Amino acid sequence: TKDSILYNKIKIAVNTTLTKKGFTFSKNGKSDFKVLIHVRKAQNEGSNKFHPWWLPCGTTLVDKIDDNSLVINVIDKWSSLTWRGLAPGYLTSYTKTKYLQKELDNVVSSILDGFPPN
């Protein structure tokens, strides 16, 4: 990824939020779903693809997403998109990196409030 610090902080926030919701992280590759994180930085850069941290994945396209957005996709075991949450324009809202993890925890928790869908 272009910004490994940001990726790792997002990954921590997603893991923490999903654990609080009762999900268990799988290290052996056998899972019910995968989480893919995307950061749409600027229109002329295209979308950055962050790989799920426990399984390899194929090509994923993110389009028609506002610049500076954080996108969290949930992919089922058959590689179908089952849920998407996003925070449009979020990545321009933080000002100090020392507060970044707390802010990411809050925004990721807010994004994942709707997961799993009813």
Contacts in CASP RR format, 6 or more apart in sequence:
PFRMAT RR
TARGET T0000
AUTHOR 0000-0000-0000
METHOD contacts of the structure
MODEL  1
TKDSILYNKIKIAVNTTLTKKGFTFSKNGKSDFKVLIHVRKAQNEGSNKF
HPWWLPCGTTLVDKIDDNSLVINVIDKWSSLTWRGLAPGYLTSYTKTKYL
QKELDNVVSSILDGFPPN
1 7 0 8 1.000
1 48 0 8 1.000
1 50 0 8 1.000
2 41 0 8 1.000
2 48 0 8 1.000
3 39 0 8 1.000
5 97 0 8 1.000
6 39 0 8 1.000
6 100 0 8 1.000
7 37 0 8 1.000
7 50 0 8 1.000
9 100 0 8 1.000
9 101 0 8 1.000
9 104 0 8 1.000
10 37 0 8 1.000
10 39 0 8 1.000
10 50 0 8 1.000
10 70 0 8 1.000
10 104 0 8 1.000
10 108 0 8 1.000
11 37 0 8 1.000
11 50 0 8 1.000
11 53 0 8 1.000
12 101 0 8 1.000
12 104 0 8 1.000
12 105 0 8 1.000
13 101 0 8 1.000
13 104 0 8 1.000
13 105 0 8 1.000
13 107 0 8 1.000
13 108 0 8 1.000
13 109 0 8 1.000
14 35 0 8 1.000
14 37 0 8 1.000
14 72 0 8 1.000
14 108 0 8 1.000
14 112 0 8 1.000
15 25 0 8 1.000
16 105 0 8 1.000
16 108 0 8 1.000
17 105 0 8 1.000
17 108 0 8 1.000
17 109 0 8 1.000
17 112 0 8 1.000
18 25 0 8 1.000
18 35 0 8 1.000
18 112 0 8 1.000
19 25 0 8 1.000
20 109 0 8 1.000
21 112 0 8 1.000
21 115 0 8 1.000
25 54 0 8 1.000
26 54 0 8 1.000
27 54 0 8 1.000
29 54 0 8 1.000
29 55 0 8 1.000
31 54 0 8 1.000
31 55 0 8 1.000
31 77 0 8 1.000
32 76 0 8 1.000
32 77 0 8 1.000
33 74 0 8 1.000
33 75 0 8 1.000
33 76 0 8 1.000
33 77 0 8 1.000
33 82 0 8 1.000
34 52 0 8 1.000
34 54 0 8 1.000
34 55 0 8 1.000
34 57 0 8 1.000
34 74 0 8 1.000
34 75 0 8 1.000
35 52 0 8 1.000
35 72 0 8 1.000
35 73 0 8 1.000
35 74 0 8 1.000
35 75 0 8 1.000
36 49 0 8 1.000
36 50 0 8 1.000
36 51 0 8 1.000
36 52 0 8 1.000
36 57 0 8 1.000
36 60 0 8 1.000
36 72 0 8 1.000
36 73 0 8 1.000
36 74 0 8 1.000
36 75 0 8 1.000
37 50 0 8 1.000
37 52 0 8 1.000
37 70 0 8 1.000
37 71 0 8 1.000
37 72 0 8 1.000
37 73 0 8 1.000
38 47 0 8 1.000
38 48 0 8 1.000
38 49 0 8 1.000
38 50 0 8 1.000
38 60 0 8 1.000
38 62 0 8 1.000
38 65 0 8 1.000
38 70 0 8 1.000
38 71 0 8 1.000
38 72 0 8 1.000
38 73 0 8 1.000
39 47 0 8 1.000
39 48 0 8 1.000
39 50 0 8 1.000
39 69 0 8 1.000
39 70 0 8 1.000
39 71 0 8 1.000
39 91 0 8 1.000
40 46 0 8 1.000
40 47 0 8 1.000
40 48 0 8 1.000
40 62 0 8 1.000
40 65 0 8 1.000
40 66 0 8 1.000
40 67 0 8 1.000
40 68 0 8 1.000
40 69 0 8 1.000
40 71 0 8 1.000
41 48 0 8 1.000
41 67 0 8 1.000
41 68 0 8 1.000
41 91 0 8 1.000
42 67 0 8 1.000
42 68 0 8 1.000
43 67 0 8 1.000
47 61 0 8 1.000
47 62 0 8 1.000
47 63 0 8 1.000
47 65 0 8 1.000
49 59 0 8 1.000
49 60 0 8 1.000
49 62 0 8 1.000
51 57 0 8 1.000
52 75 0 8 1.000
57 75 0 8 1.000
60 73 0 8 1.000
62 71 0 8 1.000
65 71 0 8 1.000
65 86 0 8 1.000
65 88 0 8 1.000
66 88 0 8 1.000
66 89 0 8 1.000
67 89 0 8 1.000
68 88 0 8 1.000
68 89 0 8 1.000
68 90 0 8 1.000
68 91 0 8 1.000
68 92 0 8 1.000
69 86 0 8 1.000
69 87 0 8 1.000
69 88 0 8 1.000
69 89 0 8 1.000
69 90 0 8 1.000
69 91 0 8 1.000
70 86 0 8 1.000
70 87 0 8 1.000
70 90 0 8 1.000
70 91 0 8 1.000
70 107 0 8 1.000
70 108 0 8 1.000
70 111 0 8 1.000
71 84 0 8 1.000
71 85 0 8 1.000
71 86 0 8 1.000
72 84 0 8 1.000
72 85 0 8 1.000
72 86 0 8 1.000
72 108 0 8 1.000
72 111 0 8 1.000
72 112 0 8 1.000
73 81 0 8 1.000
73 83 0 8 1.000
73 84 0 8 1.000
73 85 0 8 1.000
74 81 0 8 1.000
74 82 0 8 1.000
74 83 0 8 1.000
74 84 0 8 1.000
74 115 0 8 1.000
75 81 0 8 1.000
75 82 0 8 1.000
76 82 0 8 1.000
83 114 0 8 1.000
83 115 0 8 1.000
83 116 0 8 1.000
83 117 0 8 1.000
85 111 0 8 1.000
85 112 0 8 1.000
85 114 0 8 1.000
85 115 0 8 1.000
86 111 0 8 1.000
87 107 0 8 1.000
87 110 0 8 1.000
87 111 0 8 1.000
90 107 0 8 1.000
93 103 0 8 1.000
94 100 0 8 1.000
94 103 0 8 1.000
END
